[in-house]
Amino acid sequence: MLSAWHTRRSGNAPTINRPTAPEEAYREHVPETPRSPLALAALATVAIPGLDIVATRPPRNPGADFDVVGVLDASRRRWIVRAPRRASAGAALEGEVSLLKQLAAAVDGGALSFDVPRPAGFAPLPEGGRAMVYPQLQGTPLDLASLRPGPGLAAQIGRAIASLHELDATVVGDAGLPVYDADSYRRRRLSEVDEAAQTGYVPSALLRRWEHALENVTLWRFRATPVHGDLAAEHVLVADGDVVAILDWSDARVADPADDLAWLLAAAPEESLDSILEAYSLARTERGDDHLADRAVLAGELALVRWLMYGVRARDGRVIDEAIEMLRQLEEDVADAPPLGQVEPVLTEPIGEEEWSEDDHDEAIDAGDSTGHRAGVLVGDDAETGDLSELRALREEHHDPPEPAGAEIRVGDERPARRGDDETPTVQLPPLT
């Protein structure tokens, strides 16, 4: 399962300074200014009437699509305010809100082993859409570097992801979020690669690598499951060695379960991966997905394509440059790697003549029969000249009547086995003269 590991990538790459070609002029656009913490706190008081905010704190990891801030009220309760920055993020938030109701029911029913955000109120935004406010969940963001092999937190992560993948697909479908089967998801991935190729920023070696994997249908035999779609360390909250909550569900869908393992294969300590994947596999009822790790590696690589296309759509030159540099580094990392899904044959060293000693020859003779013929070689074979007088003596000893020239000895005859018989169905002996 783990044969697909081949690279580790850092999260932030340096910016490339290149001359700006005419077709790249649009990349100089700077994204809109994020909302201030005070503006988000004001939205919280609209979403929850009577809420008395006394303090704000910046989010642990602000996202690219949402403005997020934490607030503290007069009763020392902590809240999270989350407001979309653009219309597409606003639409994703609406789907997330519907899904969170279903997930909360799964948590309360014991189907999920972790908690999820539970919206407490909403505030309309001047440009359209709405902001969501929910009680802050317990726990701190996962520190991947702290993972160790064994039955501890690493195994808990595997079980938590598996509990999500065990949910019925209708949980996501009823929320109006995308639903794919294996083949439609493969074709969607292929379309993403084709779209990225048209930008001219993706190295041709990577395009060939990805197209080979996406056209290899044997890799895409799996049962689609509910997936988070954007799992990362900052979205997984832990406490006391357990996964207690998972955040940010705006990319959830029914798709490839490998997507939710990609971030771990790319960034988790290698010694912890066996524990994660073993716990995940044991917690799943679905068996036989031999290429789960291969697709997880592919999903991790295609995350760079998604980042590139995000920068292209947002016209964010910094993001595009960062994605181009990461793609270049990935090209170097996989230059000598086999194609995804390819199983390397296990070869053994042949025994050379210089390694074949007289003792070996004697042992081979002993393994055959007492007359000195090698095991598995019939008297009369082209590989060794037979002694015809010896054959006559053997036949007379067993009182066999003379057989006509060209007679065959067939395995399964009732008479006792003699030297020269083996598992070969039919053996043609030379005529006796």
C-alpha positions as CSV (number, residue, x, y, z in Angstrom):
1,M,0.0,0.0,0.0
2,L,2.8,2.4,0.8
3,S,4.9,1.8,-2.3
4,A,3.7,5.1,-3.8
5,W,5.7,7.3,-1.4
6,H,8.4,9.1,-3.2
7,T,8.5,12.8,-2.2
8,R,7.9,15.3,0.6
9,R,7.1,18.9,-0.2
10,S,7.2,22.0,1.9
11,G,4.2,24.4,2.1
12,N,5.8,27.6,1.0
13,A,8.2,28.1,-1.9
14,P,10.1,31.2,-2.9
15,T,8.7,33.6,-5.5
16,I,10.2,33.5,-9.0
17,N,11.1,36.9,-10.6
18,R,10.6,36.7,-14.3
19,P,10.0,39.3,-17.0
20,T,6.3,40.0,-17.5
21,A,5.1,38.9,-20.9
22,P,2.0,40.6,-22.4
23,E,-0.2,37.6,-21.7
24,E,0.9,37.7,-18.1
25,A,-0.1,41.3,-17.4
26,Y,-3.3,40.2,-15.7
27,R,-1.3,38.6,-13.0
28,E,-0.4,41.9,-11.4
29,H,-3.9,42.2,-9.9
30,V,-3.9,42.2,-6.1
31,P,-6.8,40.3,-4.3
32,E,-9.3,42.3,-2.3
33,T,-8.4,43.5,1.2
34,P,-9.6,41.2,4.0
35,R,-12.1,42.3,6.5
36,S,-10.7,43.6,9.8
37,P,-11.2,41.7,13.0
38,L,-13.5,44.5,14.3
39,A,-15.7,44.3,11.2
40,L,-16.0,40.6,11.7
41,A,-16.8,41.1,15.4
42,A,-19.6,43.4,14.4
43,L,-21.0,40.7,12.2
44,A,-21.1,38.4,15.2
45,T,-23.3,40.8,17.1
46,V,-25.7,40.9,14.2
47,A,-25.7,37.1,13.9
48,I,-26.4,36.5,17.6
49,P,-28.5,39.3,19.1
50,G,-27.4,40.3,22.5
51,L,-23.9,38.9,22.1
52,D,-21.5,41.2,24.0
53,I,-18.0,41.1,22.4
54,V,-15.1,42.0,24.7
55,A,-12.1,40.8,22.7
56,T,-11.0,39.5,19.3
57,R,-8.1,37.4,18.3
58,P,-6.7,36.6,14.9
59,P,-7.4,33.2,13.4
60,R,-4.7,30.5,13.8
61,N,-4.6,29.9,10.0
62,P,-6.5,32.4,7.9
63,G,-7.7,30.8,4.6
64,A,-7.7,32.1,1.1
65,D,-11.5,32.1,0.6
66,F,-12.7,33.2,4.0
67,D,-12.1,35.9,6.5
68,V,-12.0,34.2,10.0
69,V,-11.6,35.7,13.4
70,G,-12.1,34.5,17.0
71,V,-14.1,36.6,19.5
72,L,-14.7,36.4,23.2
73,D,-17.9,37.5,24.8
74,A,-18.7,38.9,28.3
75,S,-19.5,35.4,29.5
76,R,-16.0,34.2,28.5
77,R,-17.5,32.1,25.7
78,R,-15.4,31.8,22.5
79,W,-16.9,32.1,19.1
80,I,-15.6,31.8,15.5
81,V,-16.8,34.3,12.8
82,R,-16.3,33.1,9.2
83,A,-17.2,35.3,6.2
84,P,-16.6,34.4,2.5
85,R,-14.4,36.8,0.5
86,R,-16.0,36.1,-2.9
87,A,-19.2,34.8,-4.4
88,S,-17.9,31.3,-5.1
89,A,-16.8,30.9,-1.5
90,G,-20.3,32.2,-0.4
91,A,-22.0,29.5,-2.5
92,A,-19.6,26.9,-1.0
93,L,-20.5,28.1,2.5
94,E,-24.2,27.5,1.9
95,G,-23.5,23.9,0.9
96,E,-21.3,23.5,4.0
97,V,-24.1,24.8,6.3
98,S,-26.5,22.2,5.0
99,L,-23.9,19.5,5.4
100,L,-23.0,20.5,8.9
101,K,-26.5,19.7,10.0
102,Q,-26.2,16.2,8.7
103,L,-22.7,15.8,10.2
104,A,-23.8,17.0,13.6
105,A,-26.6,14.4,13.6
106,A,-23.9,11.7,12.7
107,V,-21.8,12.9,15.6
108,D,-24.7,12.8,18.1
109,G,-25.6,9.3,16.8
110,G,-22.1,8.0,17.3
111,A,-21.3,7.5,13.6
112,L,-18.5,10.1,13.6
113,S,-15.7,10.0,16.1
114,F,-15.1,13.8,16.1
115,D,-17.1,17.0,16.4
116,V,-17.9,19.5,13.7
117,P,-18.8,23.2,13.7
118,R,-22.4,23.9,14.8
119,P,-23.7,27.2,13.4
120,A,-25.4,29.4,16.0
121,G,-26.2,32.4,13.7
122,F,-25.7,34.2,10.4
123,A,-25.2,37.8,9.4
124,P,-26.0,39.2,5.9
125,L,-23.1,40.7,4.0
126,P,-23.4,44.0,2.0
127,E,-22.1,42.4,-1.2
128,G,-24.5,39.4,-0.8
129,G,-24.2,36.1,1.0
130,R,-23.8,35.7,4.7
131,A,-21.3,35.2,7.5
132,M,-21.5,32.2,9.8
133,V,-20.9,32.3,13.6
134,Y,-20.4,29.1,15.7
135,P,-19.0,28.2,19.1
136,Q,-15.3,27.6,19.1
137,L,-14.5,23.9,19.3
138,Q,-12.1,22.4,21.8
139,G,-8.6,21.4,20.8
140,T,-5.6,22.7,19.0
141,P,-4.4,22.3,15.4
142,L,-2.6,19.1,14.7
143,D,1.2,19.2,14.7
144,L,2.2,16.7,12.1
145,A,5.8,16.6,13.2
146,S,4.7,15.3,16.6
147,L,3.2,12.1,15.1
148,R,4.8,8.9,16.2
149,P,4.2,5.3,15.2
150,G,2.0,3.1,17.3
151,P,-1.6,3.1,18.6
152,G,-1.6,6.8,19.7
153,L,-2.6,9.9,17.8
154,A,-1.4,8.6,14.4
155,A,-3.8,5.7,14.6
156,Q,-6.6,8.0,15.9
157,I,-6.2,10.1,12.7
158,G,-6.6,7.1,10.5
159,R,-9.7,6.0,12.4
160,A,-11.3,9.5,12.3
161,I,-10.9,9.7,8.6
162,A,-12.3,6.2,8.2
163,S,-15.4,7.1,10.2
164,L,-16.1,9.9,7.7
165,H,-15.6,7.6,4.8
166,E,-18.0,5.1,6.3
167,L,-20.9,7.5,6.2
168,D,-23.6,7.0,3.7
169,A,-23.2,9.0,0.5
170,T,-26.7,10.5,0.9
171,V,-25.4,12.6,3.9
172,V,-23.4,14.7,1.3
173,G,-25.8,14.3,-1.6
174,D,-28.8,15.5,0.4
175,A,-26.8,18.7,1.3
176,G,-26.6,19.5,-2.4
177,L,-22.9,19.0,-2.7
178,P,-21.2,17.2,-5.6
179,V,-21.5,13.4,-6.0
180,Y,-19.1,11.4,-8.2
181,D,-18.5,7.8,-8.9
182,A,-15.0,6.5,-9.7
183,D,-15.1,7.0,-13.4
184,S,-16.7,10.5,-13.4
185,Y,-14.2,11.6,-10.8
186,R,-11.3,10.3,-12.9
187,R,-12.6,12.3,-15.9
188,R,-13.0,15.4,-13.7
189,R,-9.4,15.1,-12.6
190,L,-8.3,14.7,-16.3
191,S,-10.2,17.8,-17.1
192,E,-8.4,19.7,-14.4
193,V,-5.0,18.6,-15.8
194,D,-6.1,19.6,-19.3
195,E,-7.2,23.0,-18.1
196,A,-3.9,23.6,-16.3
197,A,-1.9,22.5,-19.3
198,Q,-3.5,25.3,-21.3
199,T,-1.8,27.9,-19.0
200,G,1.6,26.7,-20.2
201,Y,2.9,26.7,-16.6
202,V,2.9,23.0,-16.0
203,P,6.1,21.0,-17.0
204,S,5.4,18.5,-19.8
205,A,7.0,15.7,-17.8
206,L,4.4,16.2,-15.0
207,L,1.6,16.3,-17.6
208,R,2.7,13.0,-19.0
209,R,3.0,11.4,-15.6
210,W,-0.5,12.5,-14.6
211,E,-2.2,11.6,-17.9
212,H,-0.6,8.1,-17.7
213,A,-2.1,7.7,-14.2
214,L,-5.5,9.1,-15.1
215,E,-5.8,6.9,-18.2
216,N,-4.8,3.8,-16.3
217,V,-8.3,2.6,-15.3
218,T,-7.0,-0.1,-13.0
219,L,-6.1,2.7,-10.5
220,W,-9.6,4.0,-10.5
221,R,-11.5,1.0,-9.2
222,F,-12.9,2.1,-5.8
223,R,-16.2,2.9,-4.1
224,A,-16.7,6.7,-3.8
225,T,-17.3,7.9,-0.2
226,P,-18.0,11.2,1.5
227,V,-14.7,13.1,1.7
228,H,-13.7,16.3,3.4
229,G,-11.8,17.4,0.3
230,D,-9.4,19.9,1.9
231,L,-7.9,18.1,4.9
232,A,-4.8,19.8,6.4
233,A,-3.2,20.0,9.8
234,E,-4.9,23.3,10.6
235,H,-8.3,21.8,10.0
236,V,-7.8,18.9,12.4
237,L,-8.1,19.7,16.1
238,V,-6.6,17.4,18.7
239,A,-6.7,17.1,22.5
240,D,-5.3,14.5,24.9
241,G,-3.9,12.4,22.1
242,D,-7.2,12.2,20.2
243,V,-8.9,13.9,17.2
244,V,-11.7,15.9,18.7
245,A,-12.9,18.1,15.8
246,I,-12.5,18.7,12.0
247,L,-13.2,22.2,10.5
248,D,-13.9,23.8,7.1
249,W,-16.2,21.6,5.2
250,S,-16.8,23.8,2.1
251,D,-15.0,21.4,-0.3
252,A,-16.8,18.3,0.9
253,R,-18.2,15.9,-1.7
254,V,-18.7,12.2,-2.6
255,A,-15.5,11.3,-4.3
256,D,-12.2,9.4,-4.0
257,P,-11.3,8.5,-0.4
258,A,-7.6,8.8,-1.3
259,D,-8.1,12.6,-1.4
260,D,-8.3,12.7,2.4
261,L,-5.0,10.8,2.8
262,A,-3.0,12.9,0.3
263,W,-1.9,15.5,2.9
264,L,-0.6,12.8,5.2
265,L,1.4,10.9,2.6
266,A,2.9,14.3,1.5
267,A,3.8,15.8,4.9
268,A,3.4,13.3,7.9
269,P,6.6,11.7,9.3
270,E,7.2,8.6,7.3
271,E,7.6,6.4,10.3
272,S,4.0,7.3,11.4
273,L,2.3,6.4,8.0
274,D,2.1,2.7,8.7
275,S,0.1,3.3,11.9
276,I,-2.2,5.8,10.2
277,L,-3.0,3.6,7.2
278,E,-3.3,0.4,9.1
279,A,-5.8,2.0,11.6
280,Y,-7.7,3.5,8.6
281,S,-7.8,0.2,6.8
282,L,-9.0,-1.7,9.9
283,A,-11.8,0.8,10.5
284,R,-13.1,0.6,6.9
285,T,-15.6,-2.1,5.8
286,E,-14.5,-1.6,2.2
287,R,-11.6,-3.9,1.2
288,G,-9.5,-4.5,-1.8
289,D,-8.5,-0.9,-2.8
290,D,-5.0,-1.8,-3.9
291,H,-4.2,1.6,-5.4
292,L,-5.4,3.8,-2.6
293,A,-1.9,5.1,-1.8
294,D,-1.1,5.6,-5.5
295,R,-4.2,7.8,-5.9
296,A,-3.4,9.7,-2.7
297,V,0.1,10.6,-4.0
298,L,-1.6,11.7,-7.3
299,A,-4.1,13.8,-5.3
300,G,-1.2,15.5,-3.4
301,E,0.5,16.3,-6.7
302,L,-2.6,17.6,-8.3
303,A,-3.2,19.9,-5.3
304,L,-0.4,22.0,-6.9
305,V,-2.6,22.2,-10.0
306,R,-5.5,23.4,-7.9
307,W,-3.3,26.1,-6.3
308,L,-2.1,27.2,-9.7
309,M,-5.6,27.5,-11.1
310,Y,-6.8,29.3,-8.0
311,G,-4.1,31.9,-8.6
312,V,-5.1,32.1,-12.3
313,R,-8.8,32.6,-11.5
314,A,-8.0,35.1,-8.7
315,R,-5.4,36.8,-10.9
316,D,-3.0,36.6,-8.0
317,G,0.6,36.8,-9.3
318,R,2.1,35.7,-6.0
319,V,0.1,32.5,-5.9
320,I,0.9,31.7,-9.5
321,D,4.6,32.2,-9.0
322,E,4.5,30.1,-5.9
323,A,2.6,27.3,-7.7
324,I,5.1,27.4,-10.7
325,E,8.0,27.0,-8.4
326,M,6.4,24.1,-6.5
327,L,5.6,22.4,-9.8
328,R,9.2,22.8,-10.9
329,Q,10.4,21.3,-7.7
330,L,8.0,18.4,-8.0
331,E,9.3,17.7,-11.5
332,E,12.8,17.3,-10.1
333,D,11.5,15.1,-7.2
334,V,9.7,12.6,-9.5
335,A,12.2,12.6,-12.4
336,D,13.5,9.1,-11.5
337,A,10.3,7.8,-10.0
338,P,8.3,5.0,-11.7
339,P,4.8,5.8,-13.0
340,L,2.1,5.9,-10.4
341,G,0.6,2.5,-9.9
342,Q,3.5,0.6,-11.4
343,V,4.7,-2.4,-9.3
344,E,8.5,-2.9,-9.5
345,P,9.4,-6.6,-10.1
346,V,11.6,-8.2,-7.5
347,L,14.7,-9.6,-9.2
348,T,17.1,-12.1,-7.8
349,E,20.7,-12.4,-8.8
350,P,21.4,-15.3,-11.1
351,I,24.1,-17.8,-10.0
352,G,27.1,-17.3,-12.1
353,E,29.5,-20.1,-13.2
354,E,32.1,-18.9,-10.8
355,E,29.6,-19.3,-7.9
356,W,28.9,-23.0,-8.9
357,S,31.2,-25.1,-6.8
358,E,31.9,-28.8,-7.0
359,D,30.1,-29.2,-3.7
360,D,27.0,-27.7,-5.3
361,H,27.3,-30.2,-8.1
362,D,27.5,-33.1,-5.6
363,E,24.5,-31.8,-3.7
364,A,22.5,-31.6,-7.0
365,I,23.4,-35.2,-7.8
366,D,22.3,-36.4,-4.3
367,A,19.0,-34.6,-4.8
368,G,18.4,-36.6,-8.0
369,D,18.8,-40.4,-7.7
370,S,21.4,-42.8,-6.7
371,T,22.7,-43.4,-10.2
372,G,24.1,-39.9,-10.5
373,H,21.5,-38.4,-12.9
374,R,20.4,-34.8,-12.1
375,A,17.1,-34.3,-10.5
376,G,14.3,-33.6,-13.0
377,V,16.2,-34.9,-16.0
378,L,14.9,-38.1,-17.6
379,V,17.2,-40.8,-19.0
380,G,17.0,-40.4,-22.7
381,D,16.4,-36.6,-22.6
382,D,18.5,-34.5,-24.9
383,A,20.1,-33.0,-21.9
384,E,21.8,-36.2,-20.9
385,T,22.6,-39.4,-22.8
386,G,20.8,-42.5,-21.5
387,D,22.3,-46.0,-20.9
388,L,20.0,-48.3,-22.9
389,S,21.4,-51.5,-21.4
390,E,20.6,-50.1,-18.0
391,L,17.0,-49.6,-19.2
392,R,16.8,-53.2,-20.4
393,A,18.0,-54.5,-17.0
394,L,15.4,-52.4,-15.2
395,R,12.6,-53.7,-17.4
396,E,13.7,-57.3,-17.0
397,E,13.9,-56.9,-13.2
398,H,10.2,-55.9,-13.1
399,H,9.2,-58.6,-15.5
400,D,7.8,-56.2,-18.0
401,P,7.2,-57.6,-21.4
402,P,9.1,-56.0,-24.2
403,E,7.4,-52.9,-25.5
404,P,7.3,-52.0,-29.1
405,A,9.6,-49.4,-30.5
406,G,8.3,-45.9,-29.9
407,A,6.2,-46.9,-26.9
408,E,5.3,-44.3,-24.4
409,I,5.4,-44.3,-20.7
410,R,2.6,-42.3,-19.2
411,V,2.4,-40.9,-15.7
412,G,-0.5,-42.5,-13.9
413,D,0.2,-46.1,-15.0
414,E,-0.5,-48.8,-12.4
415,R,3.0,-50.2,-12.4
416,P,5.6,-48.9,-9.8
417,A,7.4,-45.7,-10.7
418,R,10.8,-46.2,-12.2
419,R,13.8,-44.0,-12.7
420,G,13.0,-41.8,-15.7
421,D,9.4,-41.2,-14.6
422,D,8.4,-37.7,-13.5
423,E,5.4,-35.3,-13.6
424,T,5.7,-34.9,-17.4
425,P,2.4,-36.2,-19.0
426,T,4.1,-38.1,-21.8
427,V,7.7,-39.1,-22.4
428,Q,9.0,-40.5,-25.7
429,L,11.7,-43.1,-25.1
430,P,14.2,-44.2,-27.8
431,P,13.5,-47.6,-29.2
432,L,15.3,-50.6,-27.7
433,T,17.6,-52.4,-30.1
